[in-house]
């Protein structure tokens, strides 16, 4: 009888120990999450303003002192991502104006959220700020509204930079319609509406986020300089709070699947297009196509680096800064 009770008591003690251990781990995880999400919310709660424009409210931030550059962020962004990507330009002597696009942070989604309407909203923001002309930099999913700004309001654009641009690309007639990769769809479905799940992914499956959401091969990231690796992980973490960007992310996820061909031949603004051959979003081919049909355009391509151009970020930003200072009227294509 005593021998039978002893294993039962041991099992109870083991279960109690495991339960206590899980509870302690849950408390630690919850504490780490609360610390990170509170810091993320505090970060986006300061440093920006909401302009009351003729096109509606638009959140924006300004940094630097020099010629103005409108920095139009990509997916998962907001004014904070614009400032992060624009920091090298601030150091190079430019003023960066970083709006939050429709559906991101404090910029609401209007009835018409198209790139054309977003381009008009960019112009409205410039009107409100009293800025006549700017250099325009559209990154990733920010490229369509950047192109539309210079097509619809060419008098406002001194130069146009399309950085790893989401853009239209011709396909064979029998090619299947483009779709979001299954892995990216699964990650987005799990994380878009939960700050905790997105945070957990950044802690436990950061490699999956690097290749799905940041579209950058892990091998490129591992071979990149420490500063580029740190920047990539900052970009990934700074999507938090993801729930404040969910509507913008949802619109961007459908954007590239439905983009029409823009009237590139009538885009008169001097243009620089930059991409990497192994960008997992395929912006190298679409970027070359775009540069090949814009009259005053030059394409700069890197052999690797993915969507974040890791390993080439310094070189790319130096190229962009030089172009913004002196947009060439008819530059040759770079190899």
FIDREN-452801 format. One record per residue: x negated, y, z negated of N, C-alpha, C in turn; residue in one letter. Coordinates in steps of 0.02 Angstrom, whole numbers, plus 50000, padded with zeros to 5 digits. Example, Ala and Ser with C-alpha at 12.3 -4.5 7.8 and 13.67 -1.06 7.14 Angstrom:
REM residues 2
n_X	n_Y	n_Z	ca_X	ca_Y	ca_Z	c_X	c_Y	c_Z	marpa
49340	49716	49610	49385	49775	49610	49340	49835	49610	A
49358	49888	49646	49316	49947	49643	49355	50002	49606	S
REM end
This chain:
REM residues 335
n_X	n_Y	n_Z	ca_X	ca_Y	ca_Z	c_X	c_Y	c_Z	marpa
49958	49940	50000	50000	50000	50000	49957	50062	50000	X
49905	50063	49957	49860	50120	49954	49821	50128	50019	X
49801	50071	50049	49764	50073	50113	49806	50103	50168	X
49872	50091	50167	49915	50119	50219	49922	50195	50212	X
49924	50219	50148	49935	50291	50138	49874	50332	50158	X
49814	50301	50149	49753	50340	50161	49747	50364	50234	X
49758	50320	50286	49755	50345	50355	49808	50398	50369	X
49867	50391	50339	49919	50440	50350	49898	50507	50322	X
49867	50507	50262	49844	50569	50232	49789	50601	50275	X
49745	50560	50301	49691	50586	50345	49720	50618	50407	X
49771	50585	50437	49803	50613	50497	49836	50680	50482	X
49868	50685	50424	49901	50748	50405	49849	50802	50397	X
49793	50785	50364	49740	50835	50353	49709	50858	50419	X
49698	50811	50465	49670	50829	50531	49718	50874	50569	X
49783	50856	50567	49833	50898	50601	49836	50967	50570	X
49832	50970	50504	49834	51035	50470	49772	51077	50488	X
49714	51043	50490	49652	51078	50509	49656	51105	50581	X
49679	51063	50627	49686	51085	50697	49736	51142	50704	X
49791	51137	50667	49840	51191	50669	49812	51257	50643	X
49774	51252	50588	49743	51312	50560	49692	51341	50609	X
49654	51296	50641	49604	51318	50690	49637	51354	50749	X
49691	51325	50775	49727	51356	50830	49756	51424	50810	X
49780	51428	50747	49807	51491	50723	49752	51544	50720	X
49694	51525	50695	49638	51572	50691	49618	51595	50762	X
49614	51547	50808	49597	51564	50878	49649	51611	50908	X
49713	51597	50894	49766	51639	50921	49761	51710	50894	X
49745	51716	50829	49737	51782	50798	49678	51819	50830	X
49623	51783	50842	49564	51815	50873	49580	51837	50944	X
49612	51792	50983	49630	51809	51052	49677	51869	51054	X
49728	51867	51011	49776	51922	51010	49742	51987	50990	X
49695	51984	50942	49659	52043	50921	49617	52072	50978	X
49582	52027	51014	49542	52050	51071	49585	52081	51125	X
49642	52049	51139	49688	52075	51189	49714	52144	51169	X
49737	52150	51106	49764	52214	51083	49711	52269	51089	X
49650	52253	51072	49596	52302	51076	49586	52324	51149	X
49584	52276	51195	49572	52292	51265	49630	52328	51298	X
49692	52306	51285	49749	52338	51317	49761	52408	51289	X
49749	52417	51224	49756	52484	51195	49705	52532	51225	X
49643	52507	51235	49591	52548	51266	49609	52565	51338	X
49637	52516	51374	49656	52528	51444	49712	52580	51449	X
49761	52574	51405	49817	52622	51406	49793	52692	51387	X
49747	52695	51339	49720	52760	51319	49679	52791	51376	X
49644	52749	51414	49601	52774	51468	49643	52807	51523	X
49701	52779	51540	49741	52808	51594	49790	52860	51569	X
49794	52868	51503	49839	52919	51475	49808	52988	51473	X
49743	52993	51487	49708	53057	51486	49668	53066	51551	X
49650	53127	51565	49606	53141	51621	49642	53155	51686	X
49709	53153	51686	49746	53167	51747	49803	53216	51733	X
49831	53243	51786	49889	53287	51782	49941	53263	51832	X
50002	53285	51824	50055	53270	51872	50074	53336	51906	X
50061	53339	51971	50079	53399	52010	50151	53395	52033	X
50188	53449	52027	50256	53453	52053	50252	53481	52123	X
50252	53437	52173	50243	53457	52242	50309	53456	52280	X
50307	53482	52341	50367	53481	52383	50386	53410	52402	X
50341	53363	52394	50354	53292	52409	50369	53252	52346	X
50376	53285	52289	50389	53249	52227	50329	53249	52182	X
50335	53221	52122	50279	53219	52075	50223	53173	52098	X
50161	53197	52092	50102	53159	52111	50049	53166	52057	X
50028	53111	52029	49974	53112	51980	49907	53119	52016	X
49862	53157	51986	49796	53166	52017	49746	53186	51963	X
49682	53179	51981	49627	53202	51939	49575	53233	51984	X
49535	53277	51956	49483	53312	51994	49418	53306	51955	X
49363	53293	51992	49297	53290	51961	49246	53319	52009	X
49196	53353	51982	49141	53378	52023	49148	53450	52043	X
49098	53473	52079	49095	53543	52101	49060	53545	52168	X
49096	53561	52220	49067	53563	52287	49122	53555	52339	X
49104	53537	52400	49154	53527	52452	49204	53474	52431	X
49270	53485	52443	49321	53438	52419	49327	53376	52462	X
49336	53320	52428	49348	53255	52460	49410	53225	52429	X
49460	53208	52470	49520	53174	52446	49505	53099	52445	X
49501	53070	52385	49484	53000	52376	49548	52959	52367	X
49568	52921	52419	49631	52884	52418	49615	52811	52401	X
49638	52790	52343	49618	52726	52314	49651	52667	52349	X
49624	52607	52334	49650	52545	52361	49696	52510	52313	X
49708	52445	52325	49754	52406	52284	49728	52401	52212	X
49775	52401	52166	49757	52395	52096	49729	52458	52066	X
49735	52513	52103	49703	52574	52082	49747	52624	52047	X
49736	52686	52061	49765	52743	52029	49711	52796	52028	X
49725	52853	51997	49675	52906	51996	49609	52882	51966	X
49613	52835	51918	49553	52812	51884	49507	52773	51931	X
49537	52731	51975	49497	52696	52024	49466	52745	52074	X
49505	52796	52094	49478	52846	52139	49418	52881	52109	X
49421	52898	52045	49364	52931	52012	49305	52883	52007	X
49318	52819	51994	49263	52771	51988	49226	52763	52055	X
49264	52755	52109	49232	52747	52175	49202	52813	52198	X
49230	52869	52175	49205	52934	52197	49147	52961	52156	X
49129	52926	52101	49075	52951	52058	49010	52965	52095	X
48988	52921	52142	48926	52938	52179	48933	53002	52219	X
48992	53017	52244	49002	53079	52282	49000	53140	52236	X
49026	53133	52175	49020	53187	52126	48947	53201	52112	X
48908	53148	52102	48836	53156	52089	48800	53186	52149	X
48828	53175	52209	48797	53201	52270	48818	53273	52285	X
48861	53302	52241	48878	53373	52249	48946	53386	52280	X
48992	53338	52278	49059	53348	52304	49110	53354	52247	X
49167	53384	52263	49224	53383	52218	49271	53327	52241	X
49285	53280	52197	49329	53224	52214	49399	53238	52187	X
49448	53235	52231	49518	53241	52212	49548	53170	52218	X
49569	53142	52163	49590	53072	52161	49664	53067	52141	X
49709	53059	52190	49780	53049	52173	49795	52976	52158	X
49849	52966	52122	49878	52898	52115	49930	52891	52170	X
49923	52839	52212	49971	52829	52266	50038	52806	52239	X
50088	52803	52284	50156	52783	52264	50154	52717	52225	X
50188	52716	52168	50194	52655	52129	50137	52641	52081	X
50089	52686	52078	50032	52677	52033	50034	52728	51977	X
50030	52703	51915	50028	52743	51855	50086	52793	51854	X
50073	52859	51856	50127	52907	51846	50155	52936	51911	X
50136	52907	51969	50166	52929	52032	50223	52881	52049	X
50285	52906	52052	50342	52861	52064	50345	52838	52137	X
50389	52790	52149	50401	52765	52217	50461	52803	52246	X
50452	52839	52301	50509	52875	52331	50552	52829	52373	X
50605	52856	52402	50649	52816	52445	50610	52789	52505	X
50565	52829	52532	50523	52808	52588	50451	52803	52564	X
50426	52742	52551	50358	52734	52526	50307	52718	52581	X
50323	52732	52643	50280	52713	52700	50214	52751	52698	X
50163	52726	52733	50100	52763	52738	50110	52834	52767	X
50158	52841	52812	50172	52907	52840	50196	52955	52786	X
50244	52931	52744	50269	52972	52690	50214	52985	52638	X
50172	52935	52626	50117	52945	52580	50068	52998	52607	X
50056	52997	52673	50013	53047	52704	50040	53117	52694	X
50106	53125	52704	50137	53190	52693	50131	53211	52619	X
50135	53162	52574	50126	53177	52502	50055	53201	52488	X
50006	53171	52522	49937	53195	52515	49932	53269	52535	X
49964	53286	52591	49963	53355	52615	49999	53401	52565	X
50054	53377	52537	50090	53417	52487	50047	53429	52426	X
50008	53379	52405	49964	53388	52348	49911	53442	52364	X
49883	53439	52424	49833	53490	52443	49865	53559	52443	X
49927	53564	52467	49963	53629	52465	49969	53654	52393	X
49989	53610	52349	50000	53630	52279	49934	53652	52246	X
49879	53619	52266	49814	53636	52237	49781	53695	52272	X
49812	53719	52327	49784	53776	52363	49722	53758	52403	X
49718	53697	52427	49660	53674	52466	49681	53667	52539	X
49644	53701	52582	49664	53701	52653	49639	53639	52690	X
49574	53624	52684	49546	53566	52720	49502	53526	52672	X
49497	53461	52687	49457	53415	52645	49425	53362	52689	X
49373	53331	52662	49352	53267	52687	49400	53215	52658	X
49416	53164	52696	49464	53114	52674	49430	53046	52672	X
49435	53012	52616	49407	52945	52610	49463	52898	52588	X
49481	52850	52631	49531	52800	52616	49499	52732	52608	X
49506	52703	52549	49476	52638	52536	49528	52583	52538	X
49514	52529	52574	49555	52469	52575	49628	52486	52592	X
49675	52474	52546	49745	52488	52560	49761	52563	52560	X
49712	52604	52542	49721	52676	52549	49705	52702	52618	X
49677	52658	52661	49658	52680	52728	49718	52698	52773	X
49774	52660	52771	49830	52678	52815	49855	52749	52804	X
49864	52770	52741	49889	52838	52730	49834	52890	52745	X
49770	52870	52738	49716	52916	52757	49718	52928	52833	X
49726	52875	52872	49731	52883	52945	49792	52925	52964	X
49848	52911	52930	49909	52948	52946	49902	53022	52927	X
49867	53037	52874	49855	53107	52855	49820	53143	52912	X
49769	53112	52940	49730	53145	52993	49765	53143	53060	X
49812	53097	53069	49853	53097	53130	49909	53149	53126	X
49941	53154	53068	49999	53198	53060	49979	53269	53041	X
49922	53276	53008	49900	53342	52985	49826	53350	53002	X
49808	53348	53065	49736	53350	53083	49701	53414	53061	X
49740	53468	53055	49710	53531	53034	49686	53530	52962	X
49706	53479	52923	49686	53474	52853	49623	53432	52843	X
49601	53397	52896	49549	53346	52889	49483	53370	52921	X
49431	53378	52881	49365	53394	52907	49329	53331	52931	X
49340	53276	52896	49308	53213	52913	49350	53157	52882	X
49343	53098	52912	49381	53040	52888	49334	52981	52878	X
49336	52953	52818	49298	52892	52803	49347	52836	52788	X
49340	52780	52823	49381	52722	52810	49335	52668	52781	X
49343	52656	52717	49299	52610	52681	49334	52543	52672	X
49305	52490	52701	49336	52423	52702	49411	52429	52715	X
49431	52458	52772	49501	52477	52781	49548	52419	52797	X
49606	52419	52766	49661	52377	52788	49690	52411	52850	X
49684	52378	52907	49703	52410	52970	49729	52357	53018	X
49765	52381	53069	49794	52337	53119	49739	52305	53161	X
49751	52242	53181	49703	52205	53222	49742	52164	53273	X
49727	52168	53337	49763	52127	53386	49751	52052	53375	X
49803	52013	53387	49798	51940	53379	49826	51907	53442	X
49802	51847	53457	49831	51811	53514	49906	51801	53505	X
49942	51799	53562	50015	51793	53559	50038	51731	53522	X
49999	51677	53526	50021	51615	53493	49994	51608	53422	X
49961	51661	53397	49934	51658	53329	49991	51663	53278	X
49987	51626	53223	50040	51631	53172	50039	51700	53140	X
50095	51723	53115	50097	51789	53083	50052	51789	53021	X
50022	51846	53006	49978	51848	52947	50018	51839	52883	X
49985	51809	52834	50018	51800	52770	49966	51803	52714	X
49989	51817	52655	49944	51821	52597	49921	51750	52580	X
49856	51739	52570	49832	51672	52552	49868	51645	52490	X
49878	51579	52490	49916	51548	52435	49885	51562	52367	X
49819	51559	52363	49785	51571	52299	49799	51641	52274	X
49796	51690	52320	49809	51760	52300	49882	51768	52279	X
49928	51735	52316	49999	51739	52298	50011	51711	52227	X
49978	51655	52212	49987	51624	52147	49961	51669	52091	X
49901	51698	52102	49873	51742	52051	49918	51803	52041	X
49943	51832	52095	49985	51891	52089	50050	51875	52054	X
50080	51818	52072	50144	51799	52041	50136	51789	51966	X
50078	51763	51945	50068	51750	51874	50052	51813	51835	X
50016	51861	51867	49986	51915	51828	50018	51984	51837	X
50054	51995	51892	50076	52063	51908	50119	52094	51854	X
50160	52055	51821	50207	52083	51774	50190	52064	51701	X
50128	52046	51689	50107	52029	51622	50036	52054	51610	X
50030	52104	51568	49963	52128	51550	49922	52073	51516	X
49956	52033	51474	49919	51981	51438	49892	51928	51487	X
49933	51906	51534	49910	51854	51580	49853	51881	51624	X
49859	51943	51647	49804	51971	51687	49741	51975	51645	X
49748	51999	51584	49689	52002	51539	49659	51933	51529	X
49701	51882	51519	49676	51814	51510	49638	51791	51571	X
49663	51808	51631	49627	51789	51692	49559	51822	51695	X
49554	51885	51674	49489	51919	51676	49439	51886	51629	X
49465	51855	51576	49421	51823	51527	49404	51751	51545	X
49452	51715	51573	49442	51643	51582	49436	51622	51656	X
49456	51664	51703	49454	51645	51773	49432	51704	51815	X
49380	51739	51792	49358	51799	51828	49334	51783	51898	X
49305	51723	51908	49283	51704	51975	49340	51701	52024	X
49397	51675	52001	49456	51672	52045	49479	51742	52064	X
49477	51789	52017	49498	51857	52033	49449	51891	52080	X
49385	51877	52072	49334	51907	52116	49348	51887	52188	X
49364	51824	52200	49373	51801	52269	49443	51812	52296	X
49494	51816	52252	49562	51825	52278	49581	51899	52280	X
49578	51933	52223	49600	52003	52222	49546	52051	52245	X
49483	52037	52229	49429	52082	52250	49398	52061	52317	X
49418	52003	52342	49399	51980	52409	49324	51982	52421	X
49286	51963	52370	49213	51965	52374	49186	51896	52358	X
49147	51865	52402	49119	51799	52387	49077	51799	52324	X
49086	51748	52283	49048	51745	52220	48973	51744	52232	X
48952	51712	52287	48880	51709	52301	48851	51778	52313	X
48891	51823	52343	48868	51891	52353	48862	51928	52286	X
48911	51916	52243	48910	51950	52178	48851	51926	52136	X
48837	51861	52138	48782	51834	52098	48715	51858	52123	X
48710	51874	52188	48646	51897	52216	48638	51973	52214	X
48690	52008	52193	48690	52082	52194	48650	52110	52135	X
48628	52173	52141	48594	52206	52084	48641	52210	52024	X
48613	52213	51963	48654	52216	51903	48705	52273	51904	X
48686	52331	51930	48733	52387	51931	48794	52372	51974	X
48783	52338	52031	48840	52321	52075	48884	52268	52043	X
48853	52219	52008	48892	52168	51974	48934	52200	51918	X
48904	52244	51880	48941	52277	51826	48999	52318	51854	X
48987	52352	51911	49041	52392	51941	49098	52347	51963	X
49083	52289	51992	49135	52243	52015	49178	52220	51957	X
49147	52201	51901	49186	52179	51844	49224	52236	51812	X
49197	52297	51815	49234	52355	51791	49297	52365	51833	X
49291	52360	51899	49348	52368	51944	49402	52316	51926	X
49380	52254	51914	49427	52201	51898	49462	52215	51832	X
49424	52232	51781	49454	52245	51714	49498	52307	51715	X
49479	52357	51754	49515	52421	51752	49581	52420	51789	X
49600	52362	51816	49669	52356	51841	49718	52358	51783	X
49695	52340	51724	49737	52348	51664	49750	52422	51650	X
49809	52441	51629	49869	52398	51622	49901	52384	51690	X
49904	52320	51707	49930	52300	51773	50004	52316	51780	X
50041	52316	51725	50112	52329	51729	50126	52402	51750	X
50078	52446	51740	50086	52516	51762	50069	52525	51836	X
50046	52471	51868	50027	52473	51938	50064	52421	51980	X
50110	52385	51948	50141	52328	51980	50178	52347	52044	X
50216	52401	52043	50255	52419	52103	50209	52437	52161	X
50155	52473	52147	50108	52488	52199	50073	52426	52226	X
50055	52380	52181	50023	52318	52202	50070	52277	52246	X
50133	52274	52228	50182	52236	52267	50188	52265	52338	X
50191	52332	52343	50196	52363	52408	50132	52351	52449	X
50074	52357	52417	50011	52346	52452	50004	52274	52477	X
50030	52226	52438	50024	52156	52458	50062	52142	52522	X
50113	52182	52536	50151	52174	52599	50126	52220	52655	X
50086	52270	52636	50067	52322	52683	50031	52295	52745	X
49978	52256	52732	49938	52232	52788	49975	52183	52833	X
50029	52153	52808	50066	52105	52848	50114	52139	52897	X
50127	52203	52886	50177	52236	52928	50151	52300	52960	X
50085	52311	52957	50057	52373	52986	50064	52373	53062	X
50090	52426	53091	50090	52432	53164	50023	52460	53187	X
50014	52461	53251	49954	52494	53279	49965	52569	53278	X
49918	52605	53249	49923	52678	53249	49896	52706	53314	X
49912	52768	53328	49891	52802	53390	49818	52824	53382	X
49773	52775	53380	49703	52789	53364	49671	52837	53414	X
49691	52832	53477	49661	52873	53529	49674	52948	53519	X
49724	52964	53478	49739	53035	53464	49715	53056	53395	X
49674	53015	53364	49645	53033	53300	49581	53073	53314	X
49585	53138	53309	49530	53182	53331	49479	53197	53277	X
49493	53178	53216	49447	53192	53160	49385	53148	53166	X
49324	53177	53160	49264	53134	53158	49271	53081	53104	X
49257	53018	53123	49274	52962	53080	49215	52915	53070	X
49207	52892	53009	49158	52841	52992	49195	52781	52963	X
49182	52721	52989	49213	52659	52964	49158	52614	52936	X
49169	52589	52875	49118	52549	52841	49150	52484	52817	X
49116	52427	52830	49141	52363	52806	49084	52313	52802	X
49100	52252	52777	49053	52197	52773	49080	52138	52811	X
49036	52102	52843	49058	52046	52886	49095	51992	52847	X
49077	51981	52784	49109	51928	52746	49163	51954	52698	X
49189	52013	52711	49247	52037	52672	49303	51987	52681	X
49327	51959	52625	49378	51906	52629	49446	51933	52649	X
49455	51999	52652	49516	52028	52679	49511	52039	52755	X
49454	52023	52784	49448	52028	52857	49443	52099	52883	X
49418	52146	52843	49417	52215	52866	49360	52230	52914	X
49313	52183	52922	49257	52195	52969	49284	52198	53040	X
49324	52148	53059	49350	52147	53128	49398	52205	53140	X
49444	52217	53093	49492	52271	53103	49458	52339	53100	X
49405	52345	53059	49368	52407	53056	49332	52421	53121	X
49301	52370	53150	49267	52379	53215	49317	52398	53269	X
49375	52365	53268	49426	52381	53317	49447	52454	53310	X
49460	52476	53249	49481	52544	53237	49428	52593	53261	X
49365	52582	53242	49312	52627	53262	49303	52628	53338	X
49317	52571	53370	49310	52568	53443	49363	52606	53481	X
49417	52625	53448	49472	52659	53483	49484	52730	53458	X
49449	52751	53406	49452	52821	53385	49397	52858	53423	X
49414	52913	53457	49365	52946	53501	49299	52965	53468	X
49300	52994	53409	49239	53017	53376	49226	52975	53314	X
49213	52911	53324	49206	52865	53268	49140	52827	53271	X
49116	52808	53213	49056	52767	53208	49070	52711	53159	X
49046	52652	53173	49056	52594	53129	48989	52575	53098	X
48990	52566	53033	48932	52541	52996	48951	52475	52963	X
48918	52422	52984	48935	52356	52957	48876	52325	52921	X
48891	52291	52866	48841	52255	52827	48851	52180	52836	X
48798	52141	52832	48805	52069	52844	48840	52033	52787	X
48840	52061	52728	48872	52029	52670	48892	52083	52620	X
48915	52061	52563	48936	52109	52511	49010	52106	52495	X
49050	52074	52540	49121	52067	52527	49157	52134	52526	X
49218	52132	52500	49261	52191	52501	49234	52248	52458	X
49193	52232	52408	49164	52284	52365	49095	52305	52387	X
49070	52276	52442	49004	52294	52469	48949	52285	52416	X
48955	52234	52374	48904	52224	52323	48837	52210	52356	X
48785	52241	52329	48719	52237	52359	48706	52292	52409	X
48759	52327	52430	48751	52381	52479	48788	52444	52457	X
48810	52448	52395	48850	52505	52373	48811	52570	52377	X
48750	52571	52354	48709	52632	52355	48698	52655	52426	X
48679	52608	52470	48667	52624	52540	48731	52651	52573	X
48787	52619	52560	48850	52640	52590	48870	52710	52567	X
48864	52724	52503	48884	52790	52478	48837	52844	52502	X
48774	52829	52510	48727	52878	52539	48747	52893	52611	X
48765	52842	52648	48788	52851	52718	48851	52894	52720	X
48897	52880	52675	48961	52917	52673	48948	52990	52654	X
48906	53002	52604	48891	53071	52582	48859	53111	52639	X
48812	53079	52675	48780	53114	52730	48830	53130	52785	X
48876	53084	52799	48926	53096	52850	48974	53152	52829	X
48995	53153	52767	49041	53204	52744	49009	53274	52747	X
48944	53277	52736	48910	53342	52741	48905	53365	52813	X
48892	53319	52859	48882	53337	52929	48917	53286	52974	X
48983	53291	52979	49019	53244	53024	48996	53253	53096	X
48969	53200	53125	48944	53205	53194	49002	53203	53242	X
49003	53243	53296	49059	53244	53342	49065	53180	53383	X
49011	53154	53409	49013	53093	53450	48955	53047	53431	X
48954	53019	53371	48897	52978	53349	48898	52910	53381	X
48840	52878	53390	48839	52810	53417	48859	52761	53362	X
48879	52701	53384	48896	52649	53336	48832	52621	53306	X
48832	52612	53240	48775	52583	53206	48778	52507	53212	X
48721	52474	53217	48722	52401	53221	48743	52370	53155	X
REM end
